[in-house]
Amino acid sequence: MRCTSFNSVLLRQFLLLLSLFCLPGTLVYAAEESKPITGAEAKPKEFEDSENLLKQKRDGVESPAKQKAKPATSAAASAKAAAAQREKDDLEADALADKIAKKMAELHKENELKKAQIPLRRPEPKPVYRAPVPAGMPHGSNLAGDTPSAAHDVHWSYEGEGGPQRWGKIDPANAKCDIGERQSPIDIRGGIRVDLEPVQFDYKPVRFNVIDNGHTIQVNLGAGNFITILGRRYELAQFHFHKPSEERINGRNYDMVAHMVHKDVDGKIVVVAVLIEQGKPNSLIQTVWNNMPLEKNDTVQPSGTLDMNQILPTNRQYFTYMGSLTTPPCTEGVLWVVIKEPIEVSQDQISIFSRMYPMNARPTQNTSGRLIKESN
C-alpha cells in the first residue's frame, strides 16, 4: 500500500514537471483553487486594442482617432488647395498682363511707324446742322431732286459771310447761284401782254403743319390742292414767306410775298407768288401765325385745316417767266407765276414776321434777255 502511494506521488510529480517544461500554458493551476484552468491567460489591453485595429482595417472601418482627425485633415487640405489655386491664378494674371503690355507696345510701335510714313491731314470741318426736312418739299432745297450738298462750316443766310453773294462759293452744290443764267427773283418789267390761259386753282381745306426752318416760316400741306396751267397739273406741297417781296414789279418792292410751291408727277416745279401789302388783316395769315413754333426747327401740328383759297386775290391775272429757286441750290427750270394783284395783311401781322425775319429776300437777278409774259 505504501509503495503504491509513493509511486502515485512520484507519478503525479513527474506529470507536473512534464506539464511545466513541455506543455507551457496548456494546464494552469489557479492560485486560489487547487484545480487547473483550461485555455490561455486573459489578454492584456494593448493586445485587445491591436486586434481591434486589425479587425477594423480588415473590415474597412476607420478608427475613431482617424475619424476625429479627418475633418481637420480635410480642412487643411482644402486650405492648401485654395492657396495653390490663388497662386496659380496670380501667375496666370501676371502672364496675361505681360502679354497685353507686349501687344500694346507693338501697337504703339506700329502707330509711330504709320505716323512717320503718312503726312498729317487737316481735320475735316465740323458738319453744320441743317433743318430737318418736313413733310412735303422743303423751302428752296432739292425741289428738283438734286443731290443734297455736303455740310460746310458756313451755312447760307441772307447777310454776312453766308450771304447771297457767297452762296455759290460756300458749297459746290450751289454753283447755279453764281453761274446760272435763269435765276430768280427778277425785276419784272417790259413784259409782253398776251391772252394768257387762266391758272385753274383747285384748292380745298387740308391738314397742315408749321415749321420755323431757320430761314422763314413754312407751312406744309396735306394732299389734295392742285393747279392746272399750260395743260399740266401740279400739286401744292408748301408755301413760305419773304420780307420784303423778292420780286419787283417795275422796280417796286412789296411788304412781303408768299411763295406757293407746286410740283407735278415728273418733278417739274411751278411757284405761284402772291404779293402782300399792308392793309386789313388776313384770316389765313393769322391762323399760320397762331401756330408758329416757339423754337427754330420745331414743327407745330394743329388739329384744324387750312383753306388756301383765303390767300388768293380776286383778280388772278399774272406775269410768267422761267427762273429758278430763290434759295440754294438755286435750281433752274422753275416756272414762275406772279399774280399781279397783291393781297392785304395788317401791320401787326407784318410786324410779327418782322420780329423773326426782318429781311430774308434774295436780291434781284439779271434777266439775261428772258421773255416775260403778262396777262391782258
C-alpha positions as CSV (number, residue, x, y, z in Angstrom):
1,M,0.0,0.0,0.0
2,R,2.7,2.5,0.9
3,C,4.7,1.7,-2.2
4,T,1.8,2.2,-4.3
5,S,1.1,5.6,-2.7
6,F,4.7,6.6,-3.1
7,N,4.7,5.6,-6.7
8,S,1.5,7.5,-7.2
9,V,3.1,10.6,-5.7
10,L,6.1,10.2,-7.9
11,L,4.0,9.8,-10.9
12,R,2.0,12.8,-10.1
13,Q,5.1,15.0,-9.6
14,F,6.6,13.7,-12.8
15,L,3.5,14.6,-14.8
16,L,3.5,18.1,-13.2
17,L,7.1,18.7,-14.2
18,L,6.4,17.5,-17.7
19,S,3.5,19.9,-18.0
20,L,5.6,22.8,-16.8
21,F,8.5,22.2,-19.1
22,C,7.0,20.6,-22.1
23,L,3.4,22.0,-22.4
24,P,3.5,25.6,-21.1
25,G,0.2,27.4,-21.0
26,T,-1.9,24.3,-21.5
27,L,-2.6,23.5,-17.8
28,V,-2.6,26.3,-15.3
29,Y,-3.3,25.9,-11.6
30,A,-5.3,28.7,-10.1
31,A,-3.7,30.4,-7.1
32,E,-6.8,30.4,-5.2
33,E,-8.0,27.0,-6.3
34,S,-6.2,23.7,-6.5
35,K,-7.8,22.6,-9.8
36,P,-6.4,23.5,-13.3
37,I,-7.9,26.2,-15.7
38,T,-8.0,25.3,-19.4
39,G,-7.0,27.9,-22.2
40,A,-4.6,30.8,-22.2
41,E,-4.4,33.7,-19.6
42,A,-6.6,36.8,-20.1
43,K,-5.0,39.0,-22.8
44,P,-3.6,42.5,-21.9
45,K,-5.5,45.6,-23.1
46,E,-2.8,46.5,-25.6
47,F,-3.2,43.2,-27.3
48,E,-7.0,43.7,-27.4
49,D,-6.6,47.2,-29.0
50,S,-4.2,45.8,-31.6
51,E,-6.6,43.0,-32.5
52,N,-9.5,45.5,-32.8
53,L,-7.4,47.7,-35.1
54,L,-6.5,44.8,-37.3
55,K,-10.2,43.8,-37.5
56,Q,-11.3,47.3,-38.3
57,K,-8.7,47.6,-41.1
58,R,-9.8,44.2,-42.5
59,D,-13.5,45.3,-42.4
60,G,-12.7,48.7,-43.9
61,V,-13.8,50.7,-40.8
62,E,-11.7,53.7,-39.9
63,S,-10.5,54.0,-36.3
64,P,-12.1,56.6,-34.0
65,A,-8.8,58.5,-33.9
66,K,-8.8,58.8,-37.7
67,Q,-12.4,59.7,-37.8
68,K,-11.7,62.6,-35.4
69,A,-8.6,63.7,-37.3
70,K,-10.3,63.5,-40.7
71,P,-12.2,66.9,-40.6
72,A,-9.1,68.7,-39.5
73,T,-7.1,67.0,-42.3
74,S,-9.8,67.7,-44.8
75,A,-9.9,71.5,-43.9
76,A,-6.2,71.7,-44.1
77,A,-6.2,70.1,-47.5
78,S,-8.9,72.5,-48.7
79,A,-7.0,75.5,-47.4
80,K,-3.8,74.2,-49.1
81,A,-5.7,73.6,-52.4
82,A,-7.3,77.1,-52.3
83,A,-3.9,78.7,-51.6
84,A,-2.4,76.8,-54.6
85,Q,-5.3,77.9,-56.8
86,R,-4.8,81.5,-55.8
87,E,-1.1,81.3,-56.6
88,K,-1.9,79.7,-60.0
89,D,-4.5,82.5,-60.7
90,D,-2.0,85.2,-59.8
91,L,0.6,83.6,-62.1
92,E,-1.9,83.5,-64.9
93,A,-3.0,87.1,-64.4
94,D,0.6,88.2,-64.4
95,A,1.3,86.3,-67.6
96,L,-1.8,87.9,-69.2
97,A,-0.8,91.3,-68.1
98,D,2.7,90.8,-69.6
99,K,1.1,89.7,-72.9
100,I,-1.2,92.8,-73.0
101,A,1.7,95.1,-72.2
102,K,3.8,93.5,-75.0
103,K,0.8,93.8,-77.5
104,M,0.2,97.4,-76.6
105,A,3.9,98.1,-77.1
106,E,3.8,96.5,-80.5
107,L,0.7,98.5,-81.5
108,H,2.3,101.7,-80.3
109,K,5.3,101.0,-82.3
110,E,3.2,100.3,-85.4
111,N,1.3,103.6,-85.0
112,E,4.5,105.5,-84.6
113,L,5.8,103.9,-87.9
114,K,2.5,104.8,-89.6
115,K,2.6,108.4,-88.4
116,A,6.2,108.7,-89.7
117,Q,5.0,107.4,-93.2
118,I,1.6,109.2,-93.6
119,P,1.6,113.0,-93.8
120,L,-0.6,114.9,-91.3
121,R,-4.1,115.7,-92.6
122,R,-6.1,118.7,-91.6
123,P,-9.2,117.7,-89.6
124,E,-12.5,117.6,-91.5
125,P,-14.7,120.6,-91.0
126,K,-17.5,120.0,-88.5
127,P,-20.9,119.4,-90.1
128,V,-23.3,122.3,-90.0
129,Y,-26.7,121.5,-88.6
130,R,-29.4,121.7,-91.3
131,A,-33.0,122.0,-90.7
132,P,-34.9,118.7,-90.8
133,V,-36.9,118.0,-93.9
134,P,-40.6,118.1,-93.0
135,A,-43.5,116.5,-94.9
136,G,-43.8,117.9,-98.3
137,M,-40.9,119.8,-100.0
138,P,-38.5,121.9,-98.0
139,H,-38.1,125.6,-98.8
140,G,-35.8,126.1,-101.7
141,S,-34.0,122.7,-101.2
142,N,-33.9,119.8,-103.5
143,L,-37.3,120.5,-105.0
144,A,-35.9,119.3,-108.3
145,G,-34.4,116.2,-106.9
146,D,-30.8,117.5,-106.7
147,T,-28.3,115.5,-104.7
148,P,-28.0,117.0,-101.2
149,S,-25.0,119.2,-100.7
150,A,-22.2,118.4,-98.2
151,A,-22.2,120.2,-94.9
152,H,-19.8,123.1,-94.7
153,D,-18.5,125.4,-92.0
154,V,-20.5,128.4,-93.3
155,H,-24.2,127.9,-93.9
156,W,-26.2,130.0,-96.3
157,S,-28.1,133.0,-95.0
158,Y,-29.2,136.5,-96.1
159,E,-26.3,138.5,-94.8
160,G,-22.7,138.3,-93.7
161,E,-20.3,135.5,-94.6
162,G,-23.1,133.2,-95.8
163,G,-25.0,135.9,-97.7
164,P,-26.3,135.6,-101.2
165,Q,-23.1,136.8,-102.9
166,R,-21.3,133.8,-101.4
167,W,-24.0,131.1,-101.9
168,G,-22.2,129.6,-104.9
169,K,-18.8,129.6,-103.1
170,I,-19.7,128.1,-99.7
171,D,-21.0,124.9,-101.3
172,P,-20.2,123.4,-104.7
173,A,-23.8,122.2,-105.0
174,N,-24.9,125.8,-105.1
175,A,-22.9,126.7,-108.2
176,K,-26.0,127.7,-110.1
177,C,-26.4,130.5,-107.6
178,D,-23.3,132.1,-109.2
179,I,-23.2,130.9,-112.8
180,G,-26.9,130.3,-113.6
181,E,-28.5,132.3,-116.4
182,R,-32.1,131.8,-115.4
183,Q,-32.0,132.9,-111.8
184,S,-34.8,134.3,-109.6
185,P,-36.1,136.7,-108.4
186,I,-36.1,139.4,-111.1
187,D,-37.4,142.9,-111.5
188,I,-40.5,142.2,-113.7
189,R,-40.7,144.9,-116.4
190,G,-41.1,145.1,-120.1
191,G,-43.4,142.0,-120.3
192,I,-45.3,141.1,-123.4
193,R,-49.1,141.5,-122.9
194,V,-50.8,138.4,-124.3
195,D,-54.0,136.4,-123.6
196,L,-52.6,134.0,-121.1
197,E,-54.6,131.0,-120.1
198,P,-56.0,131.5,-116.6
199,V,-54.5,129.3,-113.9
200,Q,-57.1,126.9,-112.6
201,F,-56.9,126.7,-108.8
202,D,-58.4,123.6,-107.3
203,Y,-57.8,124.3,-103.6
204,K,-59.7,122.9,-100.6
205,P,-59.3,122.8,-96.8
206,V,-56.5,120.3,-95.8
207,R,-54.5,119.5,-92.7
208,F,-51.2,121.4,-92.2
209,N,-48.2,122.0,-90.0
210,V,-46.0,125.0,-89.4
211,I,-42.2,125.0,-89.1
212,D,-39.6,127.7,-88.5
213,N,-36.8,126.3,-90.6
214,G,-34.2,129.0,-89.7
215,H,-34.8,130.9,-93.0
216,T,-38.5,131.5,-93.0
217,I,-41.9,130.4,-91.7
218,Q,-43.0,127.5,-93.8
219,V,-46.4,125.8,-94.0
220,N,-46.5,122.1,-95.2
221,L,-49.9,121.0,-96.6
222,G,-51.7,117.7,-96.8
223,A,-52.5,116.2,-100.2
224,G,-55.4,117.5,-102.3
225,N,-54.6,121.0,-103.5
226,F,-53.8,121.4,-107.3
227,I,-53.4,124.0,-110.0
228,T,-53.6,123.4,-113.8
229,I,-51.5,125.5,-116.1
230,L,-50.5,125.0,-119.7
231,G,-52.3,121.7,-119.7
232,R,-50.3,120.3,-116.8
233,R,-51.5,119.5,-113.2
234,Y,-49.3,120.4,-110.2
235,E,-49.9,119.7,-106.5
236,L,-49.3,122.3,-103.8
237,A,-46.8,121.0,-101.3
238,Q,-45.9,124.0,-99.2
239,F,-45.8,127.8,-99.0
240,H,-43.5,130.2,-97.2
241,F,-42.8,133.9,-96.8
242,H,-40.2,136.5,-97.6
243,K,-39.8,140.1,-96.4
244,P,-39.7,142.3,-98.4
245,S,-41.0,140.7,-101.6
246,E,-38.2,139.2,-103.6
247,E,-39.9,140.1,-106.9
248,R,-40.1,143.6,-108.0
249,I,-42.8,145.0,-110.4
250,N,-41.3,147.8,-112.4
251,G,-38.8,148.4,-109.7
252,R,-41.3,148.3,-106.8
253,N,-41.0,146.0,-103.7
254,Y,-44.0,144.9,-101.7
255,D,-44.1,144.5,-97.9
256,M,-44.0,140.7,-98.2
257,V,-44.6,137.8,-100.6
258,A,-45.9,134.2,-100.2
259,H,-44.3,131.6,-102.4
260,M,-46.6,128.6,-103.1
261,V,-44.5,125.7,-104.3
262,H,-46.2,123.1,-106.6
263,K,-44.8,120.0,-108.2
264,D,-46.1,117.6,-110.9
265,V,-45.5,113.8,-111.2
266,D,-42.4,114.4,-113.3
267,G,-40.8,116.6,-110.7
268,K,-41.4,119.9,-112.6
269,I,-41.9,122.9,-110.4
270,V,-44.3,125.8,-110.5
271,V,-44.1,128.6,-107.9
272,V,-47.1,130.9,-107.6
273,A,-46.1,134.2,-105.9
274,V,-48.8,136.2,-104.1
275,L,-47.6,139.7,-103.3
276,I,-48.5,141.1,-99.8
277,E,-49.0,144.7,-98.8
278,Q,-50.2,146.5,-95.6
279,G,-54.0,146.7,-95.2
280,K,-56.7,144.8,-93.4
281,P,-56.0,141.5,-91.5
282,N,-55.9,138.2,-93.4
283,S,-57.5,135.2,-91.6
284,L,-55.3,132.6,-93.2
285,I,-52.1,134.5,-92.3
286,Q,-53.4,134.9,-88.7
287,T,-54.0,131.1,-88.5
288,V,-50.4,130.5,-89.5
289,W,-49.1,133.0,-87.0
290,N,-51.2,131.4,-84.3
291,N,-49.4,128.1,-84.8
292,M,-45.8,129.3,-85.2
293,P,-43.4,127.1,-83.2
294,L,-41.6,128.7,-80.2
295,E,-38.2,127.4,-81.3
296,K,-36.4,127.2,-84.7
297,N,-36.6,123.9,-86.4
298,D,-39.6,122.9,-84.4
299,T,-42.9,121.9,-86.0
300,V,-46.4,122.6,-84.8
301,Q,-49.2,120.2,-86.0
302,P,-52.6,122.0,-85.5
303,S,-55.8,120.0,-85.2
304,G,-57.7,122.1,-87.7
305,T,-57.4,122.7,-91.5
306,L,-56.2,125.5,-93.8
307,D,-58.2,126.7,-96.8
308,M,-55.7,128.1,-99.4
309,N,-58.4,129.9,-101.3
310,Q,-58.2,132.6,-98.5
311,I,-54.7,133.6,-99.6
312,L,-55.7,134.2,-103.3
313,P,-56.7,137.7,-104.6
314,T,-59.9,138.1,-106.5
315,N,-58.2,139.1,-109.8
316,R,-55.7,136.4,-110.7
317,Q,-54.0,137.9,-113.8
318,Y,-50.3,137.2,-113.6
319,F,-46.8,137.6,-115.0
320,T,-44.9,134.4,-116.0
321,Y,-41.3,133.6,-116.8
322,M,-38.8,130.8,-116.5
323,G,-36.5,131.1,-113.5
324,S,-35.0,129.3,-110.5
325,L,-35.5,128.6,-106.8
326,T,-34.6,131.7,-104.9
327,T,-32.6,129.8,-102.2
328,P,-29.7,127.4,-102.5
329,P,-29.2,125.3,-104.6
330,C,-30.8,127.8,-106.9
331,T,-32.1,125.0,-109.2
332,E,-33.2,126.4,-112.6
333,G,-36.1,125.2,-114.8
334,V,-38.8,126.6,-112.5
335,L,-42.0,128.1,-114.0
336,W,-42.9,131.3,-112.1
337,V,-46.5,132.7,-111.9
338,V,-46.5,136.1,-110.2
339,I,-50.1,137.3,-109.5
340,K,-50.4,140.9,-110.4
341,E,-52.9,141.9,-107.7
342,P,-51.5,141.9,-104.1
343,I,-53.4,140.7,-101.0
344,E,-53.6,142.7,-97.8
345,V,-52.4,141.8,-94.3
346,S,-52.4,144.1,-91.2
347,Q,-49.4,146.0,-90.0
348,D,-49.5,143.8,-86.8
349,Q,-49.3,140.7,-89.0
350,I,-46.3,142.1,-90.9
351,S,-44.6,143.1,-87.6
352,I,-45.0,139.6,-86.2
353,F,-43.0,138.1,-89.1
354,S,-40.5,141.0,-89.0
355,R,-39.6,140.2,-85.4
356,M,-38.3,136.9,-86.5
357,Y,-37.1,137.7,-90.1
358,P,-36.7,141.4,-90.7
359,M,-35.0,140.7,-94.1
360,N,-35.0,137.3,-95.8
361,A,-35.1,138.2,-99.5
362,R,-32.5,137.4,-102.2
363,P,-31.6,140.4,-104.4
364,T,-33.0,140.5,-107.9
365,Q,-31.0,138.7,-110.6
366,N,-30.2,139.6,-114.2
367,T,-33.0,138.9,-116.6
368,S,-30.4,137.9,-119.3
369,G,-32.9,138.7,-122.1
370,R,-35.6,136.3,-120.8
371,L,-39.1,136.5,-122.2
372,I,-41.7,137.7,-119.7
373,K,-45.4,137.4,-120.4
374,E,-48.2,139.4,-118.8
375,S,-51.9,138.8,-118.8
376,N,-54.1,141.3,-120.7
